[in-house]
Amino acid sequence: MNLLIMDEVERVAQAFFILDRIPFGSCILREDLVVVFWNSRLEEWTKIPRHTILGRSIVDFFPHLEKPKYKTRLKPIFQGGPPTIFSSQLHKHIIPAKLPNGDLRIQHTTVTSIPRFEGDSYYAILAIQDVTDLTERIQDYRQMRDRALEEIKERQQAQEALYQKTAEFEAIFKSIPDAVVFANLSGEMILLNPAFSKLFGYSSEEMLGQPISVLQADYSNSEQNCYGKGKYSQARDGAIASDLVQPYEVEYQRKNRDIFVGETIDSVVKDGEGKTLGLLRIVRDITERKQAAGALESANQKLKDWVTELENRHRETLILREMSDLLQACLTVEEAYAVIARSVQLLFPNLSGALFILDDSKKLVEAVAQWGDVETTETVFLPQECWALRRGREHFVCDNRGGLPCKHVLNDGLEYSCTPLMAQGKGLGTLYLCSEKSGEFTASKQLLTLTVTEQISLSLANLTLRETLKQQSIRDPLTGLYNRRYLQECLGREIHRARNQNVGVGVIMLDVDRFKQFNDSFGHEAGDEILKKLASFLQENNSEADIACRYGGEEFTVILPQSSLEQTQEKAHLLREGVRLVQVRYQQQLLGPLTISVGVANFPEHGQSGDALLRAADTALYRAKREGRDRTVVAE
């Protein structure tokens, strides 16, 4: 037996251990007819140890099961179809098993489908009842009946023989372990065996002459005439019409009012001329068997619930894993918000919600992603209006867990949860989920909410840190403009794009005139104030496509994507003229006026690479300086 089959056999044995305690044979087959369970009763009957047959095809031991009539009946079972029964009359030996005397047992087999642990396939569970004794007893009862009728017919001619036969009948009748009742055509009980008194608790004297229907649990004295006769007539007529004796189940009531389920067999008694004399009823208490069947059904339901729970947990794990992978690949928080909204909807398909994030001032909470019915909450609110943010822990308001409503929630009586997004002890925002239906926030859903928010918090914190570090690496700390490193990277990218699109790229390099004099006269802090003011001017007067950088010291560079030389010159002129209007105050003193010298270069006229363009613009800038400052010079 390979490891996979061994593992499956062990799992089946654990799930269906109760089948080893039931009083009938039971085994479980896979669709390929491999045996994965073989209970002790089958070991006893067939003399085949379970370690021999488990993991092997049952056809290896019982080749007749390969026949089409068995395969055709079993095929729907492995597809989850309804149960099927192999009756004792037509299929006496589906799994041949000998009695101690060497005869084969007569079996009544029920085959039921149960889901497998993985996939959508099914097992077939066989419940095999040994009805040999019952069949033999029925045959004995029929023989007894025939003998009794023959004796009654001949009693005037052979009184002595009749007495002897009656004694034999009485001995057999008393020895039958099941309760036996003989009722006349009116339904009155006229003969009871000792097992009847043991089973029902009544003596023969108490029951003789009473209608047989009084034994049933749903019998009422007020309905004796119509109910008793009607039920008895149905049973009598059914037995007359049927050639086969079929057992059925009835609820009976003992003298002490206890209710039990009895397997009942009705057989019509006729005399030698075929005239109906009455009804012979045999009752066997099958309460324990029903309890075993109920336990089996309960175990099967628990197994189904367990499989469903596992499937849900597996689905949630896959969604969480995918969300984690996508969040790690996000380049901006906006991308992350879209990923979070999509993933949370998949994890909580019956809930509406929103993702709220604290703004930069930490004074407002704003919705950055929403799904479902979001009219149940404000989209912008103060942090103190949410209990989750105030307490720093999850806040559930639902039927099974009370809770004060948050001020930002608009609907009274709404079930919802607010779970804070926390990273390193600091609040980032909150995940809001809600439902108009009660009972949606089960314990497992609440636990899943905590898991999701932990993962979201960590991912957003990492993404924010990554963006901060990136900005620090490409920004000048004094002016907030891009630094020289980013300038070189960006210029190369824009030249590549311009070459593909057959457009130009402009480079403007400018320098503050007489900057050293400002530093010497007013100090370096005043010089820093001039640089910051000039940086703000460039940011305010550039388009979204333009890129302003601090090249070094008091030198600045502006990149103009998709610009011709004429456009670059015009832009340089506007900047130079605009700087004259910039006012810089330092310690209540007006510095200036400011002027700049400007050098202009353009791709492809003045260079085919970023370094070439920067050198050309820098050379033009120094020419502007030498020629008197406060002017614009175009590269040659």
Summary of the structure (lengths in Angstrom):
residues: 636
radius of gyration: 46.8
end to end distance: 86.6
largest distance: 157.8
contacts: 1941
relative contact order: 0.05
helix: 46%
strand: 24%
